[in-house]
Amino acid sequence: MKERLKVLLYGDTLVLAALQASLAAQPGLDVTGLNGMAASEQTLCALRPNVIIFDLGAVQPAFHYALVEQLPDLLLVGIDASTNRVLVWSGQQLHELSTVDLVEVIGRHTARGSGSGLAAVEDE
């Protein structure tokens, strides 16, 4: 049996609450909401999510870097409801820099359609 993906919605906006309800109905997802922005990096890492969805306006950039360093396979999804914008960060890391490895990472992301480690998606 395929393991369910752990999705954590981090924040207390109405948009995130609506997303939590919608995503919870999707097969293969184990969705948890964490209200308030006071949770520490350690608390979030202890939950071991595969994906964290958060409000872009409520989180400082250091948040992204700290989490992907602790959870290298983490996918971060930032949402800005006021502009219909979604930013996606991939936590994939290279521990040694070589051109061959870098080209391989770029190729994998491009093949998946995400383009790069940071992609912007906007609704029309």
C-alpha positions in Angstrom: 0.0 0.0 0.0 1.3 3.4 -0.9 2.2 5.7 2.0 0.0 8.7 2.4 1.6 12.1 2.0 1.6 14.3 5.1 0.4 17.8 4.3 0.6 20.5 6.9 -1.3 23.7 6.5 0.6 26.3 8.6 -1.4 29.4 9.6 -4.8 30.6 10.5 -6.3 32.3 7.4 -9.7 31.5 5.9 -8.0 30.4 2.7 -5.8 27.9 4.5 -8.9 26.6 6.4 -10.8 26.1 3.1 -7.8 24.4 1.6 -7.5 22.1 4.5 -11.1 21.0 4.1 -10.7 20.5 0.4 -7.4 18.6 0.6 -8.6 16.4 3.4 -11.1 14.9 0.9 -8.3 13.9 -1.5 -7.2 10.2 -1.4 -3.6 9.7 -0.4 -3.2 12.8 1.7 -3.0 13.0 5.4 -3.9 16.7 6.1 -3.2 18.5 9.3 -3.8 22.2 10.2 -1.6 24.1 12.6 -3.2 27.3 13.6 -1.2 30.4 14.5 2.3 31.2 13.3 3.9 30.7 16.7 5.0 27.1 16.1 8.8 26.7 16.2 10.9 25.2 13.5 11.5 22.2 15.8 7.7 21.6 16.2 7.2 21.7 12.4 10.2 19.3 11.8 9.0 16.9 14.5 5.7 16.5 12.5 7.8 15.3 9.5 5.5 16.6 6.8 6.1 16.0 3.1 4.4 19.3 2.2 3.9 22.5 4.2 1.4 25.0 2.8 1.5 28.5 4.3 0.4 32.1 3.8 3.2 34.0 1.9 2.4 37.2 3.7 2.8 35.7 7.2 6.1 34.0 6.9 9.7 35.5 6.7 12.1 34.1 4.1 14.4 32.6 6.8 11.5 30.2 7.6 11.9 28.6 4.1 15.7 28.0 4.4 15.6 26.7 7.9 12.9 24.1 7.1 14.4 22.8 3.9 17.7 22.5 5.6 16.2 20.3 8.3 13.9 18.4 5.9 15.6 18.1 2.6 12.7 16.3 0.8 10.2 18.9 2.0 8.0 20.7 -0.5 7.0 24.2 0.6 4.0 25.9 -1.0 3.4 29.5 -0.3 0.0 31.0 -1.1 -0.9 34.7 -1.6 -4.7 34.8 -2.0 -4.8 38.5 -2.7 -2.8 38.0 -5.9 -3.8 34.4 -6.8 -0.1 33.5 -6.6 1.4 30.2 -5.5 5.2 29.8 -4.9 6.7 26.3 -4.7 10.1 25.6 -3.2 11.8 22.3 -3.6 14.1 21.3 -0.8 16.3 19.1 -2.9 19.9 19.6 -2.0 23.3 18.7 -3.4 26.0 18.0 -0.8 28.8 18.4 -3.3 28.8 20.8 -6.1 29.6 19.5 -9.6 28.4 20.5 -13.0 27.2 17.0 -13.7 25.1 16.8 -10.5 23.7 20.3 -11.1 22.7 19.5 -14.7 21.0 16.3 -13.5 19.0 18.2 -10.9 17.9 20.8 -13.4 16.9 18.1 -15.8 14.8 16.3 -13.2 13.0 19.4 -12.3 12.4 20.4 -15.9 11.1 16.9 -16.7 8.6 17.2 -13.9 7.4 20.5 -15.2 8.5 22.5 -12.3 11.3 24.3 -14.2 13.5 25.2 -11.2 13.5 24.9 -7.5 11.3 28.0 -7.3 8.3 28.2 -9.5 5.5 30.7 -9.6 2.0 29.8 -10.7 -0.7 32.3 -11.2 -4.4 31.8 -11.9 -5.8 33.8 -14.9 
